[in-house]
Amino acid sequence: MAMTYSFKFVDDVFNRRLIELLTRNRLEHYVGKDGFIRYSPQDVERMENELIRSVRDGVFPSWQIISCPKDWAERYKAYMIQHKVPFAEELIDTQLCFLIPRAYRPHSWRLEGKNKSATVNSR
């Protein structure tokens, strides 16, 4: 089956940890020179709910994902740096997203610029 999904932790340590998990769990995947891990649609549930989640749990015990329009990513990043919000960057199918502790409330953040919304998924 074609490997049409991709994921990458921008932090090489986290990305290598995920690649090790994939190898250990014998999930079919391909790692490109760009560091992107490619996997098939049939493995999405296992990849996201077990393997990626396992690495995320190691970064923050309780976490959420912020995904936003491409032109808002730098605003979120600047806000988090300025307000000392810990975060890890992820590329989900090439879209930049942010992993942050669940204690933060990104919907209440006042970002400069147009009023666009972000999607926040929690664990």
DSSP file with accessible surface (Angstrom, degrees, kcal/mol):
  #  RESIDUE AA STRUCTURE BP1 BP2  ACC     N-H-->O    O-->H-N    N-H-->O    O-->H-N    TCO  KAPPA ALPHA  PHI   PSI    X-CA   Y-CA   Z-CA
    1    1 A M              0   0  146      0, 0.0    39,-0.1     0, 0.0     2,-0.0   0.000 360.0 360.0 360.0 145.6    0.0    0.0    0.0
    2    2 A A        -     0   0   66      1,-0.1     2,-1.3     2,-0.0     3,-0.2  -0.330 360.0-130.0 -66.1 142.5    1.2    3.5   -0.8
    3    3 A M        +     0   0   52     37,-0.2    37,-0.3     1,-0.2    -1,-0.1  -0.705  46.9 152.7 -95.1  85.8    2.8    5.5    2.1
    4    4 A T        +     0   0   95     -2,-1.3     2,-0.3    35,-0.1    -1,-0.2   0.520  45.1  78.2 -98.1  -8.3    0.8    8.7    1.7
    5    5 A Y  E     -A   39   0A  78     34,-2.3    34,-2.1    -3,-0.2     2,-0.3  -0.770  59.6-169.8-100.5 150.0    0.8   10.0    5.3
    6    6 A S  E     +A   38   0A  13     -2,-0.3    87,-2.5    32,-0.2     2,-0.3  -0.980  10.0 174.4-140.8 153.1    3.8   11.8    6.7
    7    7 A F  E     +AB  37  92A   3     30,-1.9    30,-3.0    -2,-0.3     2,-0.3  -0.988   0.2 175.0-153.1 147.3    5.0   12.9   10.1
    8    8 A K  E     - B   0  91A  41     83,-1.7    83,-3.2    -2,-0.3     2,-0.5  -0.933  25.3-142.0-156.8 129.9    8.1   14.5   11.6
    9    9 A F  E     - B   0  90A   0     -2,-0.3    81,-0.2    81,-0.2     6,-0.2  -0.812  20.4-143.5 -80.5 131.7    9.1   15.9   15.0
   10   10 A V  S    S+     0   0   55     79,-2.3     2,-0.5    -2,-0.5    -1,-0.1   0.895  85.1  81.0 -66.1 -36.3   11.3   18.9   14.2
   11   11 A D  S  > S-     0   0   72     78,-0.6     4,-2.3     1,-0.2     3,-0.2  -0.573  78.8-146.1 -70.6 120.0   13.4   18.0   17.2
   12   12 A D  H  > S+     0   0   99     -2,-0.5     4,-2.8     1,-0.2     5,-0.2   0.825  95.1  57.9 -60.2 -33.6   15.8   15.2   16.0
   13   13 A V  H  > S+     0   0   69      2,-0.2     4,-2.0     1,-0.2    -1,-0.2   0.945 110.5  42.4 -63.5 -46.5   15.8   13.5   19.4
   14   14 A F  H  > S+     0   0   37     -3,-0.2     4,-2.1     2,-0.2    -2,-0.2   0.901 114.4  51.7 -66.3 -39.7   12.1   13.1   19.4
   15   15 A N  H  X S+     0   0    7     -4,-2.3     4,-2.5     1,-0.2    -2,-0.2   0.925 109.9  48.4 -65.4 -42.1   12.1   12.0   15.7
   16   16 A R  H  X S+     0   0  134     -4,-2.8     4,-2.6     1,-0.2    -1,-0.2   0.895 108.8  54.9 -64.1 -37.4   14.7    9.4   16.3
   17   17 A R  H  X S+     0   0   94     -4,-2.0     4,-2.0    -5,-0.2    -1,-0.2   0.922 109.5  47.3 -61.1 -42.0   12.8    8.1   19.3
   18   18 A L  H  X S+     0   0    0     -4,-2.1     4,-2.6     2,-0.2    -2,-0.2   0.925 110.4  51.5 -66.2 -42.6    9.7    7.7   17.0
   19   19 A I  H  X S+     0   0   41     -4,-2.5     4,-2.4     1,-0.2    -2,-0.2   0.915 109.0  51.4 -61.8 -40.5   11.7    5.9   14.3
   20   20 A E  H  X S+     0   0  107     -4,-2.6     4,-2.9     1,-0.2    -1,-0.2   0.912 109.9  49.6 -62.0 -42.2   13.1    3.5   16.9
   21   21 A L  H  X S+     0   0   20     -4,-2.0     4,-2.4     2,-0.2    -2,-0.2   0.908 109.9  51.1 -62.3 -42.4    9.6    2.8   18.1
   22   22 A L  H  <>S+     0   0    0     -4,-2.6     5,-2.2     2,-0.2    -2,-0.2   0.919 113.1  44.9 -60.8 -43.9    8.4    2.1   14.5
   23   23 A T  H ><5S+     0   0   87     -4,-2.4     3,-1.3     1,-0.2    -2,-0.2   0.941 113.9  48.6 -66.2 -46.7   11.3   -0.3   13.9
   24   24 A R  H 3<5S+     0   0  167     -4,-2.9    -1,-0.2     1,-0.3    -2,-0.2   0.849 115.3  44.8 -61.9 -35.8   10.8   -2.1   17.2
   25   25 A N  T 3<5S-     0   0   58     -4,-2.4    -1,-0.3    -5,-0.2    -2,-0.2   0.330 108.0-127.2 -91.4   3.3    7.1   -2.4   16.6
   26   26 A R  T < 5 +     0   0  226     -3,-1.3     2,-0.5     1,-0.2    -3,-0.2   0.820  47.7 163.3  54.0  40.4    7.7   -3.5   13.0
   27   27 A L      < -     0   0    6     -5,-2.2    -1,-0.2    -6,-0.2     2,-0.2  -0.782  45.0-113.8 -86.8 127.5    5.3   -0.9   11.5
   28   28 A E        +     0   0  115     -2,-0.5    12,-0.5     2,-0.0     2,-0.3  -0.426  58.0 141.4 -64.3 128.9    6.0   -0.5    7.8
   29   29 A H        -     0   0   48     -2,-0.2     2,-0.4    10,-0.1    10,-0.2  -0.965  41.4-137.3-159.1 170.1    7.4    2.9    7.1
   30   30 A Y  E     -C   38   0A 135      8,-2.0     8,-3.4    -2,-0.3     2,-0.6  -0.998  10.4-152.7-138.0 133.4   10.0    4.9    5.1
   31   31 A V  E     -C   37   0A  51     -2,-0.4     6,-0.2     6,-0.2     5,-0.1  -0.947  18.0-150.3-108.8 118.0   12.2    7.7    6.4
   32   32 A G    >   -     0   0   10      4,-2.4     3,-2.2    -2,-0.6    -2,-0.0  -0.292  31.3-103.0 -79.6 168.2   13.2   10.2    3.8
   33   33 A K  T 3  S+     0   0  220      1,-0.3    -1,-0.1     2,-0.1    -2,-0.0   0.769 123.3  62.5 -60.0 -24.8   16.4   12.2    3.7
   34   34 A D  T 3  S-     0   0   74      2,-0.1    -1,-0.3     1,-0.0     3,-0.1   0.471 118.9-112.6 -79.6  -2.4   14.3   15.1    4.9
   35   35 A G    <   +     0   0   16     -3,-2.2     2,-0.2     1,-0.3   -26,-0.2   0.358  69.6 142.8  87.9  -6.6   13.6   13.2    8.1
   36   36 A F        -     0   0   21    -28,-0.1    -4,-2.4    -5,-0.1     2,-0.6  -0.488  45.4-141.1 -69.9 135.7    9.9   12.7    7.3
   37   37 A I  E     -AC   7  31A   0    -30,-3.0   -30,-1.9    -6,-0.2     2,-0.4  -0.871  18.0-160.7 -96.2 123.0    8.4    9.4    8.3
   38   38 A R  E     +AC   6  30A  71     -8,-3.4    -8,-2.0    -2,-0.6     2,-0.3  -0.880  16.3 166.0-109.4 140.1    6.0    8.1    5.7
   39   39 A Y  E     -A    5   0A   1    -34,-2.1   -34,-2.3    -2,-0.4   -10,-0.1  -0.940  33.7 -94.8-148.4 166.8    3.4    5.5    6.4
   40   40 A S    >   -     0   0    5    -12,-0.5     3,-1.8    -2,-0.3     4,-0.3  -0.459  29.4-115.7 -90.0 157.1    0.3    4.0    4.9
   41   41 A P  G >  S+     0   0   53      0, 0.0     3,-1.3     0, 0.0     4,-0.4   0.822 113.7  63.8 -57.2 -31.4   -3.3    4.9    5.5
   42   42 A Q  G 3  S+     0   0  126      1,-0.3     4,-0.2     2,-0.1     3,-0.2   0.730 104.6  47.1 -68.6 -17.1   -3.9    1.4    7.0
   43   43 A D  G <> S+     0   0   26     -3,-1.8     4,-3.0     1,-0.1    -1,-0.3   0.351  80.3 103.0-103.8   6.0   -1.5    2.2    9.8
   44   44 A V  H <> S+     0   0   25     -3,-1.3     4,-3.0    -4,-0.3     5,-0.4   0.922  80.4  48.6 -57.1 -50.0   -2.8    5.6   10.7
   45   45 A E  H  > S+     0   0  147     -4,-0.4     4,-2.7     1,-0.2     5,-0.4   0.944 116.5  41.5 -59.9 -48.1   -4.7    4.6   13.9
   46   46 A R  H  >>S+     0   0   81     -4,-0.2     4,-1.8     2,-0.2     5,-1.7   0.922 115.9  50.6 -65.3 -43.5   -1.7    2.6   15.3
   47   47 A M  I  <>S+     0   0    0     -4,-3.0     5,-3.2     3,-0.2     6,-0.4   0.948 120.8  32.9 -59.5 -49.9    0.8    5.3   14.3
   48   48 A E  I  <>S+     0   0   72     -4,-3.0     5,-0.8    -5,-0.2    -2,-0.2   0.908 124.0  41.2 -77.0 -44.3   -1.2    8.2   15.8
   49   49 A N  I  <5S+     0   0   87     -4,-2.7    -3,-0.2    -5,-0.4    -1,-0.2   0.694 131.5  17.0 -82.7 -19.0   -2.8    6.5   18.8
   50   50 A E  I  X5S+     0   0  105     -4,-1.8     4,-1.6    -5,-0.4    -3,-0.2   0.759 128.5  31.1-114.3 -58.3    0.1    4.4   20.0
   51   51 A L  I  ><S+     0   0    6     -5,-1.7     4,-1.6     2,-0.2    -3,-0.2   0.964 123.8  37.4 -80.2 -53.6    3.5    5.4   18.6
   52   52 A I  I  ><S+     0   0    2     -5,-3.2     4,-2.7     1,-0.2     5,-0.2   0.935 118.0  53.9 -61.8 -42.8    3.4    9.2   18.1
   53   53 A R  H  ><S+     0   0   97     -5,-0.8     4,-2.9    -6,-0.4    -1,-0.2   0.895 103.4  56.5 -58.1 -40.3    1.3    9.4   21.3
   54   54 A S  H  X S+     0   0   59     -4,-1.6     4,-1.1     2,-0.2    -1,-0.2   0.913 109.9  44.2 -59.8 -43.2    4.0    7.5   23.2
   55   55 A V  H >X S+     0   0    2     -4,-1.6     4,-1.1     2,-0.2     3,-0.5   0.935 112.9  51.5 -68.4 -43.6    6.7   10.0   22.2
   56   56 A R  H >X S+     0   0   25     -4,-2.7     4,-2.6     1,-0.2     3,-0.7   0.906 105.8  55.6 -58.5 -42.1    4.3   13.0   22.9
   57   57 A D  H 3< S+     0   0   48     -4,-2.9    -1,-0.2     1,-0.3    -2,-0.2   0.816 105.4  53.6 -60.8 -29.9    3.6   11.5   26.4
   58   58 A G  H << S+     0   0   57     -4,-1.1    -1,-0.3    -3,-0.5    -2,-0.2   0.743 110.5  46.2 -75.5 -23.0    7.4   11.5   27.0
   59   59 A V  H << S+     0   0   30     -4,-1.1    -2,-0.2    -3,-0.7    -3,-0.1   0.928 134.0   3.4 -82.4 -50.8    7.6   15.2   26.1
   60   60 A F     <  -     0   0   27     -4,-2.6    -1,-0.3    -5,-0.1     3,-0.1  -0.992  63.6-142.8-136.7 128.5    4.6   16.4   28.2
   61   61 A P  S    S+     0   0  117      0, 0.0     2,-0.4     0, 0.0    -1,-0.1   0.849  99.3  24.9 -60.8 -34.9    2.6   14.0   30.5
   62   62 A S  S    S+     0   0   54     -6,-0.1    40,-2.1    -3,-0.1    41,-0.3  -0.997  90.1 161.7-130.5 125.4   -0.6   15.9   29.5
   63   63 A W  E     -D  101   0A  17     60,-1.0    60,-3.4    -2,-0.4     2,-0.3  -0.843  27.8-155.8-142.6 171.4   -0.6   17.7   26.2
   64   64 A Q  E     -DE 100 122A   4     36,-2.3    36,-2.5    58,-0.3     2,-0.5  -0.966  19.7-128.2-147.2 158.3   -2.5   19.2   23.3
   65   65 A I  E     -DE  99 121A   7     56,-3.6    56,-2.3    -2,-0.3     2,-0.6  -0.937  13.8-156.4-111.5 131.3   -1.7   19.9   19.7
   66   66 A I  E     +DE  98 120A   0     32,-3.0    32,-2.4    -2,-0.5     2,-0.4  -0.932  14.5 177.7-104.6 121.8   -2.2   23.4   18.1
   67   67 A S  E     +DE  97 119A  20     52,-2.9    52,-3.3    -2,-0.6    30,-0.1  -0.972  10.7 163.8-119.7 141.9   -2.7   23.4   14.4
   68   68 A C        -     0   0    7     28,-0.6    50,-0.1    -2,-0.4     5,-0.1  -0.945  45.5 -67.5-148.4 165.9   -3.3   26.7   12.7
   69   69 A P    >>  -     0   0   44      0, 0.0     3,-2.4     0, 0.0     4,-0.7  -0.269  53.6-111.4 -57.4 147.5   -3.3   28.3    9.2
   70   70 A K  G >4 S+     0   0  197      1,-0.3     3,-1.1     2,-0.2     4,-0.5   0.864 117.0  56.5 -50.8 -41.0    0.2   28.4    7.8
   71   71 A D  G 34 S+     0   0   83      1,-0.2    -1,-0.3     2,-0.1     4,-0.2   0.537 105.9  52.6 -75.4  -2.1    0.3   32.2    8.0
   72   72 A W  G <> S+     0   0   10     -3,-2.4     4,-2.2     2,-0.1     3,-0.3   0.549  82.4  88.5-102.9 -12.3   -0.4   32.0   11.8
   73   73 A A  H <X S+     0   0    9     -3,-1.1     4,-2.6    -4,-0.7     5,-0.2   0.911  88.2  48.8 -57.5 -44.4    2.4   29.6   12.7
   74   74 A E  H  > S+     0   0  127     -4,-0.5     4,-2.7     1,-0.2    -1,-0.2   0.862 109.3  53.8 -66.1 -33.2    5.0   32.3   13.3
   75   75 A R  H  > S+     0   0   80     -3,-0.3     4,-2.4     2,-0.2    -1,-0.2   0.924 110.8  45.8 -65.8 -44.5    2.6   34.3   15.5
   76   76 A Y  H  X S+     0   0   11     -4,-2.2     4,-2.7     2,-0.2     5,-0.2   0.936 113.7  49.0 -62.0 -45.4    1.9   31.3   17.7
   77   77 A K  H  X S+     0   0   51     -4,-2.6     4,-2.4    -5,-0.2     5,-0.2   0.932 111.9  48.1 -61.3 -45.9    5.6   30.5   17.9
   78   78 A A  H  X S+     0   0   55     -4,-2.7     4,-2.8     1,-0.2    -1,-0.2   0.910 111.9  50.5 -61.7 -42.3    6.5   34.1   18.8
   79   79 A Y  H  X S+     0   0   40     -4,-2.4     4,-2.6     2,-0.2    -2,-0.2   0.937 111.1  48.2 -60.8 -46.7    3.7   34.2   21.4
   80   80 A M  H  <>S+     0   0    0     -4,-2.7     5,-2.8     2,-0.2     4,-0.3   0.905 113.5  46.7 -65.1 -39.7    4.9   31.0   23.0
   81   81 A I  H ><5S+     0   0  103     -4,-2.4     3,-1.2    -5,-0.2    -1,-0.2   0.952 114.2  47.6 -64.9 -47.4    8.5   32.1   23.1
   82   82 A Q  H 3<5S+     0   0  141     -4,-2.8    -2,-0.2     1,-0.3    -1,-0.2   0.879 118.8  39.8 -62.0 -38.6    7.6   35.5   24.6
   83   83 A H  T 3<5S-     0   0   91     -4,-2.6    -1,-0.3    -5,-0.2    -2,-0.2   0.248 111.1-118.0 -98.7  12.4    5.3   34.0   27.2
   84   84 A K  T < 5 +     0   0  173     -3,-1.2    -3,-0.2    -4,-0.3    -4,-0.1   0.854  52.8 164.0  54.9  41.7    7.7   31.0   28.0
   85   85 A V      < -     0   0    7     -5,-2.8    -1,-0.2    -6,-0.2     2,-0.1  -0.801  38.0-127.0 -86.5 119.5    5.2   28.4   26.9
   86   86 A P        +     0   0   53      0, 0.0     2,-0.3     0, 0.0    -5,-0.0  -0.448  42.0 162.8 -67.4 140.6    7.1   25.1   26.4
   87   87 A F        -     0   0   53     13,-0.2     2,-0.4    -2,-0.1    13,-0.2  -0.991  32.3-150.4-154.9 159.0    6.4   23.6   23.0
   88   88 A A  E     - F   0  99A   9     11,-2.0    11,-3.3    -2,-0.3     2,-0.3  -0.992  26.1-127.8-129.9 139.1    7.7   21.1   20.5
   89   89 A E  E     - F   0  98A  38     -2,-0.4   -79,-2.3     9,-0.2   -78,-0.6  -0.698  25.6-176.6 -90.8 141.8    7.2   21.5   16.7
   90   90 A E  E     -BF   9  97A   0      7,-2.6     7,-3.0    -2,-0.3     2,-0.6  -0.965  20.5-145.6-131.9 149.7    5.7   18.8   14.6
   91   91 A L  E     -BF   8  96A  34    -83,-3.2   -83,-1.7    -2,-0.3     2,-0.7  -0.966  16.6-172.4-116.2 109.9    5.1   18.5   10.9
   92   92 A I  E >  S-BF   7  95A  43      3,-2.6     3,-2.2    -2,-0.6   -85,-0.2  -0.925  81.1 -23.0-105.7 110.5    1.9   16.5   10.2
   93   93 A D  T 3  S-     0   0   66    -87,-2.5    -1,-0.2    -2,-0.7   -86,-0.1   0.928 128.5 -53.6  49.1  45.2    1.6   15.9    6.5
   94   94 A T  T 3  S+     0   0  103      1,-0.2     2,-0.5    -3,-0.2    -1,-0.3   0.326 111.7 124.0  72.4  -0.3    3.9   19.0    6.1
   95   95 A Q  E <   - F   0  92A  87     -3,-2.2    -3,-2.6     1,-0.0     2,-0.3  -0.761  64.4-124.6 -89.0 127.1    1.7   21.3    8.2
   96   96 A L  E     + F   0  91A  39     -2,-0.5   -28,-0.6    -5,-0.2     2,-0.3  -0.546  38.6 171.2 -71.7 127.1    3.5   22.8   11.1
   97   97 A C  E     -DF  67  90A   3     -7,-3.0    -7,-2.6    -2,-0.3     2,-0.4  -0.885  24.8-129.7-131.2 164.1    1.8   22.1   14.5
   98   98 A F  E     -DF  66  89A   0    -32,-2.4   -32,-3.0    -2,-0.3     2,-0.5  -0.970   4.4-151.7-123.6 131.2    2.8   22.7   18.1
   99   99 A L  E     +DF  65  88A   0    -11,-3.3   -11,-2.0    -2,-0.4   -34,-0.2  -0.873  30.9 166.2 -95.2 122.3    2.8   20.2   20.9
  100  100 A I  E     -D   64   0A   0    -36,-2.5   -36,-2.3    -2,-0.5   -13,-0.2  -0.931  43.1 -84.4-134.3 160.5    2.2   22.1   24.2
  101  101 A P  E >   -D   63   0A  21      0, 0.0     3,-1.3     0, 0.0   -38,-0.3  -0.340  38.3-123.5 -62.2 147.1    1.3   21.2   27.8
  102  102 A R  T 3  S+     0   0  102    -40,-2.1   -39,-0.2     1,-0.3   -37,-0.0   0.742 101.6  76.9 -66.3 -21.8   -2.4   20.8   28.3
  103  103 A A  T 3  S+     0   0   83    -41,-0.3    -1,-0.3     2,-0.1     2,-0.2   0.749  80.0  85.2 -63.3 -22.1   -2.4   23.4   31.2
  104  104 A Y    <   -     0   0   80     -3,-1.3    -4,-0.1     1,-0.1   -19,-0.0  -0.527  69.7-146.4 -84.1 151.6   -2.2   26.3   28.6
  105  105 A R    >   +     0   0  142     -2,-0.2     3,-1.9     1,-0.1     4,-0.4  -0.757  17.7 177.4-119.3  83.2   -5.3   27.7   27.0
  106  106 A P  G >  S+     0   0    4      0, 0.0     3,-1.1     0, 0.0    -1,-0.1   0.775  76.2  67.6 -62.6 -22.2   -4.3   28.8   23.4
  107  107 A H  G 3  S+     0   0  136      1,-0.3    -2,-0.0     3,-0.0    13,-0.0   0.741 100.6  50.5 -69.1 -18.5   -7.9   29.9   22.7
  108  108 A S  G <  S+     0   0   80     -3,-1.9    -1,-0.3     2,-0.1     2,-0.2   0.507  85.1 113.0 -95.0  -4.8   -7.5   32.7   25.2
  109  109 A W    <   -     0   0   27     -3,-1.1     2,-0.9    -4,-0.4   -30,-0.0  -0.442  64.5-136.3 -70.5 140.1   -4.2   34.0   23.8
  110  110 A R        -     0   0  220     -2,-0.2     2,-0.4   -31,-0.0    -1,-0.1  -0.834  27.6-174.8 -98.0 102.1   -4.2   37.4   22.2
  111  111 A L        -     0   0   32     -2,-0.9     2,-0.1     3,-0.1   -35,-0.1  -0.763  26.5-114.2 -98.1 144.3   -2.2   37.1   18.9
  112  112 A E  S    S+     0   0  169     -2,-0.4     2,-0.2   -37,-0.1    -1,-0.0  -0.456  77.4  34.8 -72.3 146.1   -1.5   40.1   16.8
  113  113 A G  S    S-     0   0   59     -2,-0.1    -2,-0.1     2,-0.0   -41,-0.0  -0.656 100.9  -7.2 112.6-167.1   -3.1   40.1   13.4
  114  114 A K  S    S-     0   0  148     -2,-0.2     2,-1.3     1,-0.1    -3,-0.1  -0.216  73.1-103.7 -64.9 156.0   -6.3   39.0   11.9
  115  115 A N        +     0   0  165      2,-0.0     2,-0.3     0, 0.0    -1,-0.1  -0.655  60.0 149.3 -86.6  91.0   -8.8   36.9   13.9
  116  116 A K        -     0   0   80     -2,-1.3     2,-0.3   -47,-0.0     0, 0.0  -0.878  38.8-124.4-116.9 154.6   -8.4   33.4   12.7
  117  117 A S        -     0   0   98     -2,-0.3     2,-0.3   -49,-0.0   -10,-0.0  -0.683  12.6-147.1-103.3 155.5   -8.9   30.3   14.8
  118  118 A A        -     0   0    6     -2,-0.3     2,-0.5   -50,-0.1   -50,-0.2  -0.753  19.2-120.7-108.8 161.0   -6.6   27.4   15.5
  119  119 A T  E     -E   67   0A  78    -52,-3.3   -52,-2.9    -2,-0.3     2,-0.5  -0.900  25.8-165.3-102.4 132.0   -7.5   23.9   16.1
  120  120 A V  E     -E   66   0A  28     -2,-0.5     2,-0.4   -54,-0.2   -54,-0.2  -0.978   5.6-173.0-121.9 123.5   -6.5   22.4   19.5
  121  121 A N  E     -E   65   0A  95    -56,-2.3   -56,-3.6    -2,-0.5     2,-0.3  -0.964  14.4-159.6-114.0 133.3   -6.6   18.7   20.1
  122  122 A S  E      E   64   0A  62     -2,-0.4   -58,-0.3   -58,-0.3    -2,-0.0  -0.782 360.0 360.0-114.1 159.6   -5.9   17.5   23.7
  123  123 A R              0   0   93    -60,-3.4   -60,-1.0    -2,-0.3   -21,-0.1  -1.000 360.0 360.0-136.5 360.0   -4.8   14.4   25.5
